[in-house]
């Protein structure tokens, strides 16, 4: 009988166990933390805004692939981030992010397994769920492509939203003290039936925490067209 393929899109509370916690501690709180402090002179502000318990979702802006493990260097709870399902097709990467507590998602389709997994994370007590509202990495200085999926997950799982502003991870540095990363933890946003209100409050706080400017969807299209209208382009 062929071995059944593991479902990386769904995790149960018992999978967020002491072994994954230990692995994340060694990799992130020791390994990544040392590098980020030495090379990037990482500063974290606003830790007093981090709630007790685990009934909240971590929602940072997104600039670099180091953002997920970086969040885990200073948060009191372990973090389980979503990862695009394609990463779980690559054996070494699959093993690495699996042990770090990530689970697979189809970014174009929010499946029931995602909601179930977030609820299981909440049951685990020592872990919290992490998601980037922008979906993918963005260029520094602006905020765009902010969906309402994170607000919907917060409502469905009765978790509040913790906005976190990240500055500087987009710059790749190698020499000691050559980079600068600043992280600012914002104020908790209560989950709500009004998803637009939660989304707008997240955008407002990220603007304040990073100094980046939000660009509306129609403005994004204008910038992509070089600021020209259709007649000018013709």
GILINTA-V684715 format. One record per backbone hydrogen bond with DSSP energy under -0.5 kcal/mol. CO is the residue of the C=O (numbers start at 1). NH is the residue of the N-H. E is the energy in kcal/mol with one decimal. If there is no record, write none. Layout:
co:CO nh:NH e:E
co:CO nh:NH e:E
This chain:
co:6 nh:8 e:-0.9
co:7 nh:10 e:-0.7
co:8 nh:104 e:-3.0
co:12 nh:15 e:-1.8
co:12 nh:16 e:-0.5
co:13 nh:16 e:-1.5
co:15 nh:17 e:-1.7
co:17 nh:21 e:-2.2
co:18 nh:22 e:-2.3
co:19 nh:23 e:-2.3
co:20 nh:24 e:-2.6
co:21 nh:25 e:-2.1
co:22 nh:26 e:-2.5
co:23 nh:27 e:-2.6
co:24 nh:28 e:-2.7
co:24 nh:29 e:-0.9
co:25 nh:30 e:-1.2
co:26 nh:31 e:-2.1
co:27 nh:32 e:-2.4
co:28 nh:33 e:-2.1
co:30 nh:34 e:-1.7
co:31 nh:35 e:-1.8
co:32 nh:36 e:-3.0
co:33 nh:37 e:-2.2
co:34 nh:38 e:-2.2
co:35 nh:39 e:-3.2
co:35 nh:40 e:-0.8
co:36 nh:40 e:-0.7
co:36 nh:42 e:-1.6
co:37 nh:41 e:-0.5
co:38 nh:177 e:-2.5
co:39 nh:178 e:-0.6
co:39 nh:179 e:-2.7
co:40 nh:181 e:-1.7
co:43 nh:183 e:-2.5
co:45 nh:185 e:-2.7
co:46 nh:49 e:-2.3
co:47 nh:50 e:-1.6
co:54 nh:56 e:-0.9
co:55 nh:160 e:-2.2
co:56 nh:129 e:-0.6
co:57 nh:59 e:-0.5
co:57 nh:162 e:-3.1
co:58 nh:131 e:-2.7
co:59 nh:164 e:-1.5
co:62 nh:138 e:-2.4
co:64 nh:67 e:-1.4
co:66 nh:70 e:-2.0
co:67 nh:71 e:-2.0
co:68 nh:72 e:-1.1
co:70 nh:73 e:-1.3
co:70 nh:74 e:-0.5
co:71 nh:74 e:-0.9
co:71 nh:75 e:-1.3
co:78 nh:128 e:-2.5
co:79 nh:81 e:-0.6
co:80 nh:130 e:-2.3
co:81 nh:103 e:-1.5
co:83 nh:105 e:-1.9
co:84 nh:87 e:-1.9
co:85 nh:88 e:-1.2
co:86 nh:89 e:-1.5
co:87 nh:90 e:-1.2
co:89 nh:91 e:-0.7
co:90 nh:94 e:-3.3
co:91 nh:95 e:-2.3
co:92 nh:96 e:-2.2
co:93 nh:97 e:-2.8
co:94 nh:98 e:-2.1
co:95 nh:99 e:-2.0
co:96 nh:100 e:-1.2
co:97 nh:102 e:-2.6
co:98 nh:101 e:-1.4
co:103 nh:83 e:-2.2
co:105 nh:85 e:-2.4
co:105 nh:107 e:-0.8
co:106 nh:109 e:-2.2
co:109 nh:106 e:-0.5
co:109 nh:111 e:-0.9
co:111 nh:114 e:-1.3
co:111 nh:115 e:-1.0
co:112 nh:116 e:-2.3
co:113 nh:117 e:-2.4
co:114 nh:118 e:-2.3
co:115 nh:119 e:-2.0
co:116 nh:120 e:-1.9
co:117 nh:121 e:-2.5
co:118 nh:122 e:-1.9
co:119 nh:123 e:-1.5
co:120 nh:124 e:-1.2
co:122 nh:125 e:-0.9
co:124 nh:126 e:-2.2
co:126 nh:78 e:-2.2
co:128 nh:80 e:-2.7
co:129 nh:58 e:-2.6
co:130 nh:82 e:-1.2
co:131 nh:133 e:-0.7
co:132 nh:135 e:-2.5
co:133 nh:147 e:-1.6
co:134 nh:136 e:-2.0
co:139 nh:142 e:-0.9
co:141 nh:213 e:-2.1
co:143 nh:215 e:-2.7
co:145 nh:147 e:-0.8
co:148 nh:152 e:-2.2
co:149 nh:153 e:-2.4
co:150 nh:154 e:-2.0
co:151 nh:155 e:-2.0
co:152 nh:156 e:-2.6
co:153 nh:157 e:-1.8
co:154 nh:158 e:-0.7
co:154 nh:159 e:-2.4
co:155 nh:158 e:-0.6
co:160 nh:57 e:-3.0
co:161 nh:163 e:-0.7
co:161 nh:189 e:-3.4
co:162 nh:59 e:-2.7
co:163 nh:186 e:-3.0
co:164 nh:61 e:-1.5
co:165 nh:184 e:-2.4
co:167 nh:182 e:-2.2
co:168 nh:171 e:-1.1
co:170 nh:172 e:-0.7
co:171 nh:173 e:-0.5
co:175 nh:178 e:-1.7
co:181 nh:43 e:-2.3
co:182 nh:167 e:-2.0
co:183 nh:45 e:-2.9
co:184 nh:165 e:-3.0
co:184 nh:186 e:-0.5
co:187 nh:163 e:-0.5
co:188 nh:190 e:-0.6
co:189 nh:161 e:-3.1
co:193 nh:195 e:-1.3
co:194 nh:198 e:-1.6
co:195 nh:199 e:-2.4
co:196 nh:200 e:-2.7
co:197 nh:201 e:-2.1
co:198 nh:202 e:-2.2
co:199 nh:203 e:-2.3
co:200 nh:204 e:-2.5
co:201 nh:205 e:-2.5
co:202 nh:206 e:-2.6
co:203 nh:207 e:-2.3
co:204 nh:208 e:-1.9
co:205 nh:209 e:-2.7
co:206 nh:210 e:-2.1
co:206 nh:212 e:-0.5
co:207 nh:211 e:-2.5
co:213 nh:143 e:-2.4
co:216 nh:220 e:-2.2
co:217 nh:221 e:-1.7
co:218 nh:222 e:-1.7
co:219 nh:223 e:-2.4
co:220 nh:224 e:-2.1
co:221 nh:225 e:-1.6
co:222 nh:227 e:-3.5
co:223 nh:226 e:-1.4
co:225 nh:228 e:-0.7
co:229 nh:233 e:-2.2
co:230 nh:234 e:-1.8
